[in-house]
């Protein structure tokens, strides 16, 4: 029988571990956070067209995010001694393997999202307020509907197999196929845990960006300065969300595979 994955316990363990190690989180996140903030500022000053500019920024942002996730997952599974260098200092084969695994997990989801945004295109708010129906917009939305459905389905599948990233972080050969086999009977639990974490993270990121922007802009009237403060705050909270999710993925990996440092993986339960 496959091991049972208790939703409440995994969620509680993930949040408790993260908030119990905030000092180490700030130690690991500093350089990736700065790199992500620089990417955001460069994207804004370059005047990239949204939303494709934002997607391109996310592609580049996968590099500092990967460095942080590898370091944090190793901390969760191996302790402080498992973090051999500060994330952002260097790039090794381990990060390359992790990034390849990440593309295997979420690559199709990202491509579907990009295709959806390209198909829908930009929407003019003035046209929506006028009450007139734009036939071309309706046609684009109809064409994009299957892409949107595919994005939702692929997102759920990606959540289910994403816990295998923790294996790659500790140099255990793993693939989405292994994740599927080890999560048999617990697929909905894995998806539910990560969905709740990412949903809570999305709400926290929104508040972390909007509140500082409103405060700084209201006091100083500096739109650009307020934007930078909002980006810095929002990106930091987004890394915190990634940290909680990475903790949950590591916990799920450890529970479902019964892996311990220095031991070989047991075959998945039938």
N, C-alpha and C positions, 0 to 999 in steps of 0.2 A: 504493500500500500504506500502511495506517495505521502510524504510528511504533510500534515495540515498546516496551513499558513493562517494564523489568527490575525484578522484585520486590525483589531484594536491594539494588540500587543506590538505589532510591527510599527504601526503609526506612532504609538506612544514611545517606543524605543528609539525611533528615528528622531523625533523632536527632542526627546530628553538628551540623547547623545549630542545632538548639534548644539543646543543651548547650554549644555554642560561643558562644552569645549569652545566657547566663543573666542577665548583668547588665542587658541591655536588657529581658529578660522581666520582671524585678522592677520595672523602671522603668515598663513599660506595664501591669502587672497590679495595681498597688497599689490604685487606686481601685475598679475592678471587684471585686476580692477583698473589700474592705471592704464594698461594697454587698451582695454575695452573702452575706457573713457576717451583716450586719444583717437581711437577709431571713430567714435561717435562725433567728436568735434571736427575731425577731418572730413567726415561725410557731410556734416552740416555746412562747413565752409566751402566744400566742393560743389554744393548746390545740386546734389543728386536728386533725380526725380523720384518721388515716392509713388508707389511702394517698392518699386524694383531697386531703388537705391538702398532702402532698408534691408532688402533681401541680400544684396551684395555685401553690405556691412556685416550681416549675420554670418555669411560664408567666411569672411576674414576673422570674425570674432570667435569662430570655432577653434582657432589656434590657442588663444589665452584660456578659453574655457576648458579645452582639453588638458592643458597643463595643470589647471587648478583641480579638475576632477580626478586626474590620476593621483595627484598628491593627497587629496582629501580621502579618496577611497582607500589608498594605502594606509593612511592614518587610522581609518575606521577598522580595517581588517588586520593590520600589523602593528598598530601603535606608533608612537612618535619615531621609533628607530626605523620604521619602514619608509619614512620620508627621507630619501637620501640627499635631496637638494631642494632648495626653495623653488616652488613653481614660478616659471618665468625666467629663471637663470639660464636654462639650457633645454635642448630638445634631443631626445634619444630615440632609439628604436621602439622603446616602450610606448612613447607618445604616438609614434607613427602607427603602431599596431592598434592602439586605442582609437585613433582617428579613423582608421580603416574600418574598425568594428562599428564605430559610431555611424559612419556612412552606410554600412550594411543595415543598421537598425533604422535610421531615420532618413536615408537618402531619398527613397521613393516618396515619403511624406513631404519632404522639402520640395521635390520636383513638382508634385501635384499642387502644392500651395503656390509655387511660382507660376505654373500654368493657369491656375484659377485666377490669379491677380492679373496676368497678361490678358486673359480672355475677357474679364469684366472691364478692365481698363479703369480710367478715372471717371468719377461721377460728379457732375456739376450740381452742387447744392441748390443753386438758383433754379435750375430746371425742375428739381424735385419740389421746391416751394411753389412753383407756378401752377402745380396741379395738372400739368399737361403730361401725357404719357409719351415717352420717347420710344418709338418702335425699335430703333437700333439698340437702345439700352436693354429693352425687353428681350431682344434676340440674343444679345451677349449674355444676359443672365441665364437664358434657357440653355445656351451652349455650355455655360460654366457649371450648371447644376450637377451633371455627372462627375465633374472634377471635384466639386465640393463634397459629394458623397464619398468619392474615393479617398479624399483627404481624411475624412472622419474615420473611415474604416482602417486606413493605413496607420493613422495615429494610434488607434486602439491596439492594433497589432504591434506597433513599435513599443508601446508602453509595456506590453506583455513580455517581450523578449529583451527589453533594455537592461534588466538586472545583470545580464551576462557581461556587461561592460566592466563590472567589478572584477570579474575573473581576469580579464585582460590587464587591468591595472596592477594585479599581483602576479602577472606573467604566467597565468594558467591558460593553456590553449582552449579557446571557447569560441562559439559562433552562435548566431541566432537559432540555428537548428538545435544546438545543445540546450539553449534557453527554453525552447518550446518543449523539448522532451522532459527537462527537469521540472517545468512548471505545470505538467499535466495534472489536471484536477484542481489546480490553484490559479488558473488563468484569470478568472474574474477577481480574485483577491488581489493579485499583483496589480491589475489594471486599476482597481478601486483605490488602493493605497496611493499609487503615483498620481492618479487623477485628482484626488483630494489635495495632495501636496502642491501640485502645479496650479490648481484652481486657487488655493489660498495664497500661493506665491504671486499669481497674477494680480489679485486684489491688493496685496501688500505693495507690489511694485507700482501700481497705479497711484496709490495713496502716497508712496514715498517720492514720486515725481511731482504730483500735482500740488501737494501741500507746501513743500519748500519753494516751488515756483511762485505760488500765489503770495507767500509771505515775503520773499525777497523782492519780487516785482512790486508788491504793494508798498513796501517800506522805501526802497531805493529807486524804484521806477526804471531799473536797468534790465531790459528785456533779455539781452544776451547773457549778462551775468546770472540772471535768474535761471535761464535755460541750462547753463553749465552746472549750477548748483543742483538743479533738478535731475540732470543726467547723472551726475556723480552719485546722488542719493539713490536714484532708481536703479542704476547699474549695481551698486553695492547690495541693495536688497535682492536684485535678481541673482547675484552670486550666492546670497544666503539661501534663496529658494533652490538653486542648483545644489547647494551643500546639503540641504535636508533631503532632496530627492536622491542624491548620490549616496547619502547615508542609508536611506530606505533600500536602494538597489543593492548595497553591500550587505545589509541585514537579510534581505530576501535571498541573495546568493548563498550566504552562509547557512541559512535555515534549510533551503531546498536541496542543496548539494551536500550538506554536512561537512563542508570543507573546513580544515584547520591548517594553519601554517605548517609547512613541512610534510604534509600528507597528500597522497594522491586522491583524486576524485573517485568516489564510488559510482558505479553505473546508476542511471536513473531508475527509480522504482517502477515496476510494471503497473 
